[in-house]
């Protein structure tokens, strides 16, 4: 079937200036781009006044954990509605594959963040995903999931035999077409890996010219993962560790979600970027991805000290321990540069939806409690498993700088939550990038480039990311006059995304979602 898009403004993914013209696709391929195309077509779509570009690519996603659910569509629909056709998955050390099917640690594969329905080999993942995907998935193998499948959360250093067992899964995935691997050093069990295991994993990926993505140990000026007194900030030390892995393994490196959690971390922007550019000047292939919003998902225990958590209820109530707790949390908040009103309650429990969407001070004021007492109540009500959205990841200036920087590409790092307040990033990120580009005077072709061709180049994704004859017919059509987001409604559908095609199949037309399992597992060539 031939579909002709007429009279649009073409943004081809290269970053070149836009041109007026038509785009013709036939079945799942692009046939012609630019100028006036008079060839007959089965379907003509008038996109006068609109911009047509390659399907948008989400550089950091976890949506590989939802493909085999009975209600899978709800996890992908919001991403299609923001123009995304392809997602890079397996980040932060988590993937639903790279696991032996008889592992006794099935509940550990997602690190407590994700529930793998049926963890399996990469070959089995491809088989199960075929015909069941709503968007294209670009798979990475998660080192944490592989390790968890072998030893659960056991912190004991791996033996050479266990490391070789881990590498067997890496080889199976890479030879099967995976694009690389990932670490997540803030999470169990990846955080327990020693340098010999880390280097062996990264080197094995590099043998296949795969990319390594790294969630660092620290995204703030201080953290629980390094000694309190250090010569450098913990944020810088996390990047240094990632650079060392790149050097030791000889791999391409994507530093995941460059953020500056807490106001005191914001001053480190120039130092962090200087490290990236110093490494690039040496010829090392390192870059990063970033958010559009100033906040992100976190756990409710983000400032809850472990020593207090270990106390009995009786001990916890003693005035001295309570005073120590208050001082400890105050220190965390002051050192990080965050406050109670930077914490928005996302989920406490099924029995307490009344707290969702409120800050800690708002909930405290309603109940006549101190902020600390309200926080401790929420920790208890959620059995220490609640979630929040934590502010001050960025300020406007940092977002602008990162968007303009040539080493950045864009991502969501979000998923649709089963319960509670949704993360706005899962619903409105890419339209927000377009609007921010307009605010900061960044040309639309540069914004599109970071969402398409630049990401495809970085991850070596074949036949996607550009409007070129012979490439896959992943297309997004944007109505710039209708672009809008609503930060007061995190799960609101954004405006301005007119048409989305995945492999030549319309999954959103005239702003209306029409669905269809048109996606595929993209394989490295």
C-alpha atoms as one frame of an Amber mdcrd trajectory, in Angstrom:
protein
   0.000   0.000   0.000   1.273   3.456  -0.912   0.648   6.469   1.345   1.533
   9.990   0.234   1.997  12.825   2.720   1.407  16.087   0.851   2.520  19.666
   1.402   4.451  19.240   4.643   7.572  20.794   6.102  10.242  18.101   6.048
  12.633  17.694   8.981  14.714  14.749   7.825  16.655  13.919  11.008  20.006
  15.271   9.809  19.607  18.677  11.436  19.463  20.346   8.023  17.138  23.287
   7.480  13.530  22.263   6.838  12.178  22.122   3.291   8.670  22.035   1.891
   7.625  18.874   0.131   6.013  15.468   0.089   6.907  12.049   1.502   5.842
   8.764  -0.090   5.880   5.413   1.671   4.988   1.962   0.406   4.170  -0.739
   2.934   6.920  -0.519   5.586   9.454   1.517   3.587  10.049   5.131   2.631
  10.018   5.480  -1.164  10.629   9.173  -1.838  11.288  12.339   0.157  11.066
  15.993  -0.900   9.710  18.091  -3.705   6.356  17.513  -5.309   5.572  13.808
  -5.665   2.872  13.110  -8.231   3.029   9.335  -8.116  -0.314   7.694  -7.518
  -1.013   6.517  -3.986  -3.679   4.456  -2.270  -3.973   7.074   0.442  -3.143
  10.780   0.491  -2.643  12.611   3.795  -2.731  16.408   3.599  -0.212  17.794
   6.104  -0.276  21.432   5.023   1.085  23.603   7.829   2.569  20.587   9.599
   6.052  19.159  10.080   6.943  15.609   9.097   9.980  13.895  10.571  11.317
  10.414  11.283   9.516   8.557  14.051  10.837   9.857  17.368  13.308   7.659
  19.246  13.280   7.485  23.044  16.942   7.090  24.043  16.258   5.602  27.481
  13.275   3.395  28.276  12.216   0.392  30.344   9.222  -0.638  28.275  10.658
  -4.076  27.503   9.181  -5.170  30.832   5.592  -4.699  29.648   5.471  -6.282
  26.180   4.072  -9.635  27.330   1.341  -8.395  29.647  -2.317  -8.979  28.863
  -2.879  -5.207  29.186   0.343  -4.257  27.382  -1.275  -1.585  25.218  -1.816
   0.821  28.101   1.932   0.899  28.729   2.751   1.970  25.156  -0.173   4.172
  24.132   1.062   7.356  25.917   4.438   7.104  24.187   2.836   6.786  20.756
   0.663   9.794  21.583   3.805  11.888  22.099   5.207  10.807  18.739   7.558
   8.006  19.813   7.933   5.014  17.481  11.126   3.422  18.865  12.450   2.947
  22.389  15.907   1.895  23.549  15.324  -0.588  26.353  17.264  -2.651  28.867
  18.720   0.385  30.641  19.947   0.800  34.228  21.033  -2.889  34.355  17.514
  -4.298  33.882  16.223  -6.420  31.005  13.612  -9.212  30.956  16.084 -11.484
  29.163  19.602 -12.748  29.822  18.166 -15.118  32.391  17.946 -18.881  32.685
  14.268 -19.916  32.718  14.696 -22.094  35.809  16.333 -19.381  37.925  15.112
 -19.394  41.543  15.426 -15.587  41.589  12.654 -14.616  39.182  11.355 -11.950
  41.569  14.756 -10.206  41.551  15.148  -9.788  37.774  13.671  -6.266  37.694
  15.548  -5.046  40.756  12.324  -4.323  42.624  11.336  -1.710  40.039   9.946
  -3.988  37.332   8.140  -7.316  37.281   9.420  -9.646  34.596   6.467 -11.843
  33.634   8.594 -14.587  32.110  12.354 -13.903  32.243  14.134 -15.791  29.513
  16.967 -15.933  26.998  17.338 -13.274  24.325  16.259 -15.731  21.634  13.089
 -16.500  23.556  12.443 -12.785  24.121  12.593 -12.157  20.362  10.255 -15.053
  19.726   7.690 -13.892  22.283   7.863 -10.257  21.205   7.288 -10.933  17.515
   3.887  -9.601  16.509   3.201  -8.294  20.027   4.905  -4.891  20.076   3.179
  -1.522  19.804   6.463   0.336  19.160   9.909  -0.781  18.040  12.277  -1.901
  20.794  16.070  -1.553  20.568  17.316  -4.052  23.184  20.231  -3.836  25.602
  21.083  -6.647  28.018  20.995  -5.583  31.675  23.934  -6.724  33.782  21.885
  -6.521  36.979  19.243  -8.859  35.590  21.874 -11.345  34.424  23.552 -11.238
  37.822  20.243 -11.542  39.655  19.342 -14.590  37.600  22.555 -16.264  38.768
  22.809 -15.180  42.411  19.849 -12.989  43.326  20.878 -10.070  45.533  23.846
 -11.887  47.088  26.606  -9.248  47.473  29.401 -11.835  47.410  31.928 -11.077
  44.654  31.495 -13.313  41.624  33.950 -16.114  41.067  35.608 -16.516  37.648
  33.144 -19.328  36.968  30.169 -17.094  37.752  31.589 -14.304  35.587  31.926
 -16.724  32.682  28.335 -17.824  33.247  27.315 -14.167  33.054  29.256 -13.708
  29.819  27.469 -16.665  28.251  24.255 -14.645  28.426  26.007 -11.583  27.033
  27.296 -13.527  24.036  23.897 -15.048  23.372  22.270 -11.612  23.336  24.954
  -9.851  21.316  25.180 -12.606  18.709  21.394 -12.526  18.512  21.315  -8.818
  17.642  21.258  -6.874  20.927  22.797  -3.401  20.708  24.762  -3.426  23.931
  24.508  -3.756  27.689  23.793  -1.654  30.743  24.840  -1.141  34.344  22.835
   0.403  37.170  25.196   1.013  40.058  22.533   2.515  42.330  20.532  -0.713
  42.241  20.745  -4.228  43.543  22.479  -6.375  42.460  24.555  -4.357  39.970
  25.924  -2.252  42.831  27.673  -5.339  44.262  29.708  -6.065  41.139  33.479
  -5.742  41.455  35.786  -4.308  38.815  36.762  -7.681  37.325  33.120  -8.589
  36.703  32.238  -5.122  35.411  35.195  -4.999  33.038  34.552  -8.512  31.737
  30.901  -7.706  30.998  31.743  -4.419  29.243  34.593  -5.988  27.260  32.314
  -8.761  26.027  29.806  -6.199  24.794  32.606  -4.210  23.151  33.741  -7.290
  21.185  30.519  -6.924  19.196  30.878  -3.122  18.894  28.033  -2.780  21.360
  27.322   0.275  23.471  27.343   0.354  27.279  24.854   2.558  29.142  25.545
   3.390  32.788  23.277   4.601  35.562  25.995   6.001  37.862  26.320   5.398
  41.592  25.546   9.031  42.342  23.453  11.730  40.667  23.919  14.308  43.428
  26.698  16.168  45.210  26.692  13.520  47.968  25.150  10.067  48.172  25.118
   6.903  50.244  27.377   5.098  47.774  30.679   6.868  48.452  32.437   7.994
  51.658  31.049  11.267  52.991  34.383  13.082  52.821  35.905  12.912  49.346
  38.049  15.201  47.211  35.422  15.332  44.475  31.656  15.494  44.609  29.929
  12.126  44.381  28.316  13.200  41.116  31.765  13.673  39.568  32.983  10.385
  41.040  30.082   8.552  39.417  31.084   9.922  36.023  34.747   9.103  36.692
  33.805   5.485  37.356  31.865   5.320  34.101  34.855   6.782  32.224  37.172
   4.219  33.802  34.922   1.406  32.617  35.010   2.849  29.105  38.814   3.005
  29.232  39.212  -0.518  30.621  36.756  -2.138  28.220  37.279  -0.049  25.096
  33.530   0.343  24.716  31.238   3.078  23.469  29.584   4.739  26.467  26.228
   6.389  27.043  25.993   8.064  30.454  22.354   7.638  31.418  20.162  10.576
  32.407  22.625  13.326  33.236  20.880  14.992  36.175  21.936  17.219  39.072
  19.734  16.160  41.985  19.400  18.899  44.564  20.171  22.583  44.223  23.714
  22.179  45.552  24.546  19.913  42.608  23.630  22.524  39.992  27.007  24.275
  40.253  28.673  21.109  38.914  27.262  21.466  35.400  30.430  22.927  33.877
  32.696  20.385  35.583  30.603  17.465  34.360  30.441  18.746  30.780  34.190
  19.428  30.856  34.794  15.745  31.619  32.687  14.653  28.655  34.512  17.002
  26.298  37.927  16.114  27.652  37.215  12.462  26.882  35.806  13.294  23.469
  38.938  15.282  22.660  40.935  12.123  23.411  38.814  10.278  20.884  36.704
   8.376  23.401  33.083   7.713  22.339  31.147   9.063  25.332  27.903  11.054
  25.438  24.708  11.315  27.502  20.926  11.691  27.472  18.673  14.033  29.443
  15.146  14.863  30.617  12.761  17.677  29.705  11.233  18.222  33.148  12.812
  19.362  36.416  11.826  16.331  38.487  11.759  12.567  38.315  10.564   9.417
  40.035  12.105   8.360  43.343  11.364   6.231  46.405   9.772   7.658  49.526
  12.772   6.554  51.583  15.108   8.850  49.645  16.057  10.708  52.868  15.196
   7.893  55.297  18.420   6.755  57.036  19.162   3.040  57.264  20.183   3.216
  60.925  16.727   4.472  61.885  15.008   1.887  59.715  16.825  -0.858  61.628
  15.426   0.232  65.012  12.522  -1.495  66.707   9.305   0.511  67.026  10.040
   1.077  70.710  13.574   2.300  70.063  12.430   4.504  67.188  10.048   6.365
  69.506  12.733   7.304  72.047  13.359  11.074  72.157  17.109  10.757  71.560
  16.695   8.629  68.430  13.922  10.897  67.227  16.186  13.918  67.665  19.023
  12.163  65.814  16.620  11.306  63.005  15.497  14.912  62.685  19.113  16.098
  62.498  20.042  13.385  59.989  17.194  14.211  57.618  17.901  17.918  57.993
  21.531  17.249  57.047  20.467  15.216  53.994  18.163  17.995  52.865  20.701
  20.773  53.432  23.593  18.919  51.847  21.555  17.945  48.783  19.712  21.247
  48.479  16.194  19.828  48.465  13.283  20.516  50.783  10.019  18.929  51.829
   8.045  20.785  49.183  10.255  19.198  46.506   8.650  15.849  47.332   5.312
  15.148  45.617   3.571  12.002  46.834   2.969   9.565  43.987   1.784   6.440
  45.791   1.427   5.313  49.392  -0.997   2.382  49.330  -4.313   1.345  47.839
  -5.984   2.414  51.084  -4.618   5.970  50.975  -5.106   7.587  47.573  -5.919
  10.867  49.309  -2.222  11.736  49.542  -1.430  11.380  45.854  -0.394  14.592
  44.111   0.293  16.496  47.331   3.620  17.743  48.631   4.745  16.719  52.120
   3.903  20.212  53.525   0.443  20.164  51.925  -0.381  16.787  53.484   1.101
  17.888  56.805  -0.937  21.101  56.893  -4.167  19.215  56.219  -3.519  16.902
  59.161  -2.011  19.464  61.519   1.332  17.699  61.708   4.940  18.705  61.294
   6.566  17.907  57.960   8.784  15.303  59.609   5.860  13.559  61.328   3.898
  13.544  58.088   6.850  12.076  56.229   7.326   9.319  58.805   3.624   8.532
  58.703   3.772   8.124  54.930   6.842   5.906  55.213   4.976   3.686  57.676
   1.699   3.637  55.725   3.564   2.559  52.593   5.610  -0.039  54.474   8.650
   1.897  53.228   7.686   1.082  49.628   5.930   4.293  48.583   6.995   6.479
  45.707   7.433  10.209  45.191   8.402  12.632  42.470  11.512  14.455  43.570
  12.144  17.979  42.360  15.287  20.014  41.644  16.875  17.635  39.149  17.491
  20.717  37.020  16.726  24.386  36.681  15.782  26.194  33.451  19.373  27.132
  32.671  20.630  23.550  32.989  17.845  22.230  30.764  18.663  24.851  28.135
  22.399  24.108  28.268  21.884  20.377  27.935  19.389  20.752  25.097  21.842
  22.935  23.175  24.839  20.715  23.864  25.926  18.559  20.931  26.505  15.487
  23.132  22.921  15.211  24.398  20.039  13.172  23.073  16.538  13.069  24.513
  14.699  10.430  26.500  11.810   9.730  28.852  13.148   7.157  31.352   9.513
   6.690  32.336   6.822   4.062  32.343   3.097   3.938  33.007   2.518   3.221
  36.675   0.079   0.524  37.758  -1.125   2.707  40.628  -0.837   6.227  41.943
   0.150   9.527  40.352   1.595   9.088  36.886   4.986  10.389  35.791   4.482
  13.231  33.324   7.539  12.015  31.397   5.614   8.936  30.211   2.962  11.153
  28.629   4.359  14.536  27.586   8.179  14.544  27.366   8.818  14.944  23.652
   6.197  17.652  23.060   7.773  19.438  26.040  11.157  19.309  24.309   9.597
  20.911  21.211   8.055  23.676  23.306  11.283  24.253  25.244  13.162  24.457
  21.961  10.817  27.203  20.883  11.301  29.022  24.212  15.094  28.794  24.028
  15.334  29.635  20.353  16.621  26.215  19.301  15.556  25.489  15.709  13.034
  22.682  15.278  15.418  20.759  13.018  17.964  20.612  15.853  15.357  19.351
  18.303  14.216  16.683  15.837  17.827  15.679  15.202  18.338  14.784  18.873
  15.121  12.729  18.861  15.917  10.867  15.655  19.130  10.785  13.614  21.533
  11.589  16.454  20.080   8.831  18.620  20.057   6.355  15.748  23.714   7.144
  15.033  24.748   6.849  18.665  23.191   3.423  19.146  23.913   2.259  15.563
  20.232   1.648  14.853  19.855   0.597  11.218  17.309   2.054   8.778  15.707
   4.401  11.294  16.161   7.964  12.466  16.132   9.581   9.009  13.659  10.300
   6.227  15.501   8.482   3.442  14.344   6.229   0.612  14.716   2.613   1.639
  14.498   3.350   5.363  11.720   1.976   7.548   8.506   3.965   7.386   8.515
   5.245  10.958   7.046   8.748  10.732   5.790  11.437  13.066   3.751  14.420
  11.880   3.548  17.449  14.166   1.163  20.373  14.105   3.368  23.103  15.633
   0.410  25.408  16.228  -1.311  22.792  18.397   1.666  21.730  20.521   0.852
  21.839  24.220   1.555  20.102  27.525  -0.211  20.352  30.867   2.108  20.047
  33.861  -0.863  20.209  36.232  -2.189  16.971  34.715   0.754  14.538  34.460
  -1.216  11.921  32.529  -2.806  14.401  30.115  -2.444  13.640  26.449  -0.253
  16.294  24.789  -1.402  18.364  21.864   0.221  18.717  18.480   1.010  15.124
  17.497  -1.121  14.634  14.393   0.031  11.346  12.826   2.306   8.505  13.870
   3.285   5.572  11.646   5.225   2.543  12.865   6.707   0.417  10.088   4.225
   1.930   7.659   1.190   1.253   9.859  -0.837   4.243  11.100  -1.087   4.005
  14.876  -2.268   7.585  15.387  -4.210   9.521  12.740  -5.542  13.061  12.884
  -4.639  13.150  16.539  -6.646  10.016  17.331  -4.979   6.881  18.652  -5.825
   3.831  16.546  -3.277   1.369  17.906  -2.046  -1.829  16.370   0.882  -4.111
  17.091   3.095  -2.711  14.347   6.385  -2.636  16.257   9.290  -5.039  16.082
  12.458  -5.932  17.931  15.149  -4.043  16.045  18.349  -6.070  15.651  21.901
  -4.845  15.324  23.565  -5.491  11.993
